[in-house]
Amino acid sequence: MKSISIKQGNVGLATFTDEHLHNPAYFNWLKQYDVVRYIGRPEYIDSLQFPTVEEYVKNLYERKDVCFFAIYYETNFIGTFKIGDIDSRNLIADIGIMIGDANYRGKGLALDVMKAGCQYAFNEMSLRKLKGGCLKENAPMDKLFRSTGFVLEGTLRKAHLLEEHYVDHNLYGMFYEEFQY
């Protein structure tokens, strides 16, 4: 993937590189309960090994249907943003965001990250639709989707196990003309 750098307010997106992969913070985020509880990977807490993460990221590097970014606040690496499963025929892609550094959660930075990522996907990649989802219990992510212009397209009822209970998974979509920058 070519090197990309995007700025929005105090946050920026830059192409995820081996420097980010080997930053100890990245691996540590993936082993924190607060980070992984809503992505359906609780096994990460106890059993995740760095070679597994390295293989996952190296696979992303090779895929032509993924753009994987490091999120920065000023000069601090604080998370990741992904535009993935890019369907070049239908011009649709999935998006995902992870603010790994707890010091930067709850400060409204995710909204700037989402805007920057969506602007890039729509304006530079010429996509016509973005989609994503979150567990209904993930109120900050649910609010982020709605704040950016995503529309609830459906709910997978009791689709994921979270803390010994099955919970709903909300599915969102947004067309270019619905994007609220």
C-alpha positions as a Markdown table, in Angstrom:
| # | Residue | x | y | z |
|---|---|---|---|---|
| 1 | Met | 0.0 | 0.0 | 0.0 |
| 2 | Lys | 1.3 | 3.5 | -0.8 |
| 3 | Ser | 2.1 | 5.8 | 2.0 |
| 4 | Ile | -0.9 | 8.0 | 2.9 |
| 5 | Ser | -1.3 | 10.8 | 5.5 |
| 6 | Ile | -4.6 | 12.5 | 6.3 |
| 7 | Lys | -5.2 | 15.3 | 8.9 |
| 8 | Gln | -8.5 | 16.3 | 10.6 |
| 9 | Gly | -8.3 | 18.7 | 13.5 |
| 10 | Asn | -5.7 | 17.4 | 16.0 |
| 11 | Val | -5.8 | 13.8 | 14.7 |
| 12 | Gly | -4.2 | 12.2 | 11.7 |
| 13 | Leu | -4.2 | 8.9 | 9.8 |
| 14 | Ala | -1.0 | 7.5 | 8.4 |
| 15 | Thr | -0.4 | 4.2 | 6.7 |
| 16 | Phe | 0.2 | 1.5 | 9.3 |
| 17 | Thr | 3.8 | 0.3 | 9.0 |
| 18 | Asp | 6.1 | -2.2 | 10.8 |
| 19 | Glu | 7.0 | 0.7 | 13.1 |
| 20 | His | 3.5 | 0.7 | 14.4 |
| 21 | Leu | 3.3 | -3.1 | 14.5 |
| 22 | His | 6.4 | -3.3 | 16.6 |
| 23 | Asn | 5.4 | -0.5 | 18.9 |
| 24 | Pro | 4.7 | -2.3 | 22.2 |
| 25 | Ala | 1.6 | -0.1 | 22.8 |
| 26 | Tyr | -0.2 | -1.7 | 19.8 |
| 27 | Phe | 0.2 | -5.3 | 21.1 |
| 28 | Asn | -0.7 | -4.2 | 24.6 |
| 29 | Trp | -3.9 | -2.5 | 23.4 |
| 30 | Leu | -5.0 | -5.8 | 21.9 |
| 31 | Lys | -4.7 | -7.5 | 25.3 |
| 32 | Gln | -6.7 | -4.9 | 27.2 |
| 33 | Tyr | -10.3 | -5.9 | 28.1 |
| 34 | Asp | -11.6 | -2.4 | 27.6 |
| 35 | Val | -10.3 | -2.4 | 24.0 |
| 36 | Val | -11.3 | -5.9 | 22.9 |
| 37 | Arg | -14.6 | -6.5 | 24.8 |
| 38 | Tyr | -16.7 | -5.1 | 22.0 |
| 39 | Ile | -14.9 | -6.7 | 19.1 |
| 40 | Gly | -15.9 | -10.2 | 20.1 |
| 41 | Arg | -12.4 | -11.4 | 20.8 |
| 42 | Pro | -12.2 | -12.0 | 24.6 |
| 43 | Glu | -9.6 | -14.7 | 24.0 |
| 44 | Tyr | -7.1 | -12.0 | 23.2 |
| 45 | Ile | -6.9 | -11.1 | 26.9 |
| 46 | Asp | -5.2 | -14.4 | 27.9 |
| 47 | Ser | -3.9 | -16.1 | 24.8 |
| 48 | Leu | -2.9 | -13.6 | 22.2 |
| 49 | Gln | 0.7 | -13.9 | 21.1 |
| 50 | Phe | 2.7 | -11.4 | 19.1 |
| 51 | Pro | 3.3 | -13.8 | 16.1 |
| 52 | Thr | -0.5 | -14.0 | 15.6 |
| 53 | Val | -0.8 | -10.2 | 15.5 |
| 54 | Glu | 2.2 | -10.0 | 13.2 |
| 55 | Glu | 0.7 | -12.5 | 10.8 |
| 56 | Tyr | -2.6 | -10.7 | 10.8 |
| 57 | Val | -1.0 | -7.3 | 10.0 |
| 58 | Lys | 1.3 | -8.8 | 7.4 |
| 59 | Asn | -1.7 | -10.3 | 5.7 |
| 60 | Leu | -3.4 | -6.9 | 5.7 |
| 61 | Tyr | -0.3 | -5.4 | 3.9 |
| 62 | Glu | -0.6 | -8.0 | 1.1 |
| 63 | Arg | -4.4 | -7.5 | 0.5 |
| 64 | Lys | -5.4 | -5.1 | -2.2 |
| 65 | Asp | -8.9 | -4.7 | -0.6 |
| 66 | Val | -7.7 | -3.1 | 2.7 |
| 67 | Cys | -6.3 | 0.3 | 3.8 |
| 68 | Phe | -5.0 | 0.1 | 7.3 |
| 69 | Phe | -4.0 | 3.2 | 9.2 |
| 70 | Ala | -2.4 | 4.3 | 12.4 |
| 71 | Ile | -4.3 | 7.0 | 14.3 |
| 72 | Tyr | -2.3 | 9.9 | 15.7 |
| 73 | Tyr | -3.2 | 12.7 | 18.1 |
| 74 | Glu | -0.6 | 15.3 | 17.4 |
| 75 | Thr | 2.5 | 13.0 | 17.4 |
| 76 | Asn | 1.2 | 10.2 | 19.6 |
| 77 | Phe | 0.1 | 6.9 | 18.1 |
| 78 | Ile | -3.3 | 6.2 | 19.7 |
| 79 | Gly | -5.1 | 3.6 | 17.6 |
| 80 | Thr | -6.0 | 2.2 | 14.3 |
| 81 | Phe | -8.5 | 2.8 | 11.5 |
| 82 | Lys | -9.3 | 0.3 | 8.7 |
| 83 | Ile | -11.1 | 0.5 | 5.4 |
| 84 | Gly | -11.5 | -3.1 | 4.5 |
| 85 | Asp | -13.2 | -5.7 | 2.3 |
| 86 | Ile | -13.3 | -3.1 | -0.4 |
| 87 | Asp | -15.7 | -4.2 | -3.1 |
| 88 | Ser | -14.4 | -2.4 | -6.2 |
| 89 | Arg | -17.3 | -3.6 | -8.3 |
| 90 | Asn | -20.0 | -2.2 | -6.0 |
| 91 | Leu | -17.8 | 0.5 | -4.5 |
| 92 | Ile | -18.6 | -0.5 | -0.9 |
| 93 | Ala | -16.2 | -1.1 | 2.0 |
| 94 | Asp | -16.3 | -1.9 | 5.7 |
| 95 | Ile | -14.8 | 0.5 | 8.3 |
| 96 | Gly | -13.5 | -0.1 | 11.7 |
| 97 | Ile | -11.8 | 2.1 | 14.4 |
| 98 | Met | -9.9 | 1.3 | 17.6 |
| 99 | Ile | -8.8 | 4.0 | 20.0 |
| 100 | Gly | -6.3 | 1.8 | 21.9 |
| 101 | Asp | -4.8 | 4.4 | 24.2 |
| 102 | Ala | -7.2 | 4.9 | 27.1 |
| 103 | Asn | -5.9 | 8.4 | 27.6 |
| 104 | Tyr | -7.5 | 9.5 | 24.4 |
| 105 | Arg | -10.9 | 7.8 | 24.7 |
| 106 | Gly | -14.0 | 9.9 | 25.5 |
| 107 | Lys | -12.5 | 13.1 | 24.2 |
| 108 | Gly | -14.4 | 13.3 | 20.8 |
| 109 | Leu | -11.3 | 12.3 | 18.8 |
| 110 | Ala | -13.0 | 9.3 | 17.2 |
| 111 | Leu | -15.4 | 11.7 | 15.5 |
| 112 | Asp | -12.5 | 13.5 | 13.8 |
| 113 | Val | -10.9 | 10.1 | 12.9 |
| 114 | Met | -14.1 | 8.8 | 11.4 |
| 115 | Lys | -14.6 | 12.0 | 9.4 |
| 116 | Ala | -11.1 | 11.9 | 8.0 |
| 117 | Gly | -11.4 | 8.2 | 7.2 |
| 118 | Cys | -14.8 | 8.6 | 5.5 |
| 119 | Gln | -13.6 | 11.7 | 3.5 |
| 120 | Tyr | -10.7 | 9.6 | 2.3 |
| 121 | Ala | -12.9 | 6.6 | 1.4 |
| 122 | Phe | -15.4 | 8.7 | -0.5 |
| 123 | Asn | -13.2 | 11.4 | -2.1 |
| 124 | Glu | -10.0 | 9.6 | -2.8 |
| 125 | Met | -11.1 | 6.0 | -3.2 |
| 126 | Ser | -14.4 | 7.0 | -4.9 |
| 127 | Leu | -16.5 | 4.6 | -2.8 |
| 128 | Arg | -20.2 | 5.2 | -2.9 |
| 129 | Lys | -21.1 | 3.4 | 0.4 |
| 130 | Leu | -19.4 | 2.6 | 3.7 |
| 131 | Lys | -20.7 | 0.1 | 6.2 |
| 132 | Gly | -19.8 | -1.0 | 9.7 |
| 133 | Gly | -21.3 | -2.4 | 12.9 |
| 134 | Cys | -21.1 | -2.6 | 16.6 |
| 135 | Leu | -22.6 | -4.3 | 19.6 |
| 136 | Lys | -25.6 | -2.5 | 20.8 |
| 137 | Glu | -24.0 | -2.2 | 24.2 |
| 138 | Asn | -21.1 | -0.2 | 22.7 |
| 139 | Ala | -22.8 | 3.2 | 23.2 |
| 140 | Pro | -19.8 | 5.3 | 22.1 |
| 141 | Met | -19.5 | 3.5 | 18.8 |
| 142 | Asp | -23.2 | 3.5 | 18.2 |
| 143 | Lys | -23.2 | 7.3 | 18.8 |
| 144 | Leu | -20.2 | 7.7 | 16.5 |
| 145 | Phe | -21.9 | 6.0 | 13.6 |
| 146 | Arg | -25.0 | 8.1 | 13.9 |
| 147 | Ser | -23.0 | 11.4 | 14.4 |
| 148 | Thr | -21.2 | 10.8 | 11.2 |
| 149 | Gly | -24.3 | 10.2 | 9.1 |
| 150 | Phe | -24.5 | 6.4 | 9.2 |
| 151 | Val | -28.0 | 4.9 | 9.2 |
| 152 | Leu | -29.1 | 1.8 | 11.1 |
| 153 | Glu | -29.7 | -0.8 | 8.4 |
| 154 | Gly | -30.5 | -3.7 | 10.6 |
| 155 | Thr | -29.8 | -5.6 | 13.8 |
| 156 | Leu | -28.5 | -9.1 | 14.2 |
| 157 | Arg | -30.5 | -10.1 | 17.3 |
| 158 | Lys | -28.5 | -11.7 | 20.1 |
| 159 | Ala | -25.7 | -12.4 | 17.7 |
| 160 | His | -22.7 | -12.1 | 20.0 |
| 161 | Leu | -21.7 | -13.4 | 23.4 |
| 162 | Leu | -20.7 | -10.6 | 25.7 |
| 163 | Glu | -20.0 | -11.3 | 29.4 |
| 164 | Glu | -22.2 | -14.4 | 29.5 |
| 165 | His | -25.1 | -12.8 | 27.7 |
| 166 | Tyr | -26.0 | -12.7 | 24.0 |
| 167 | Val | -26.3 | -9.2 | 22.7 |
| 168 | Asp | -27.5 | -7.5 | 19.5 |
| 169 | His | -25.2 | -6.4 | 16.8 |
| 170 | Asn | -26.2 | -3.2 | 15.0 |
| 171 | Leu | -25.4 | -2.8 | 11.3 |
| 172 | Tyr | -24.8 | 0.7 | 9.8 |
| 173 | Gly | -24.4 | 2.0 | 6.3 |
| 174 | Met | -23.8 | 5.4 | 4.8 |
| 175 | Phe | -23.8 | 6.6 | 1.2 |
| 176 | Tyr | -21.6 | 9.5 | 0.1 |
| 177 | Glu | -24.5 | 11.9 | 0.0 |
| 178 | Glu | -25.4 | 11.1 | 3.6 |
| 179 | Phe | -22.0 | 11.8 | 5.0 |
| 180 | Gln | -22.0 | 14.7 | 7.5 |
| 181 | Tyr | -18.6 | 16.2 | 7.5 |
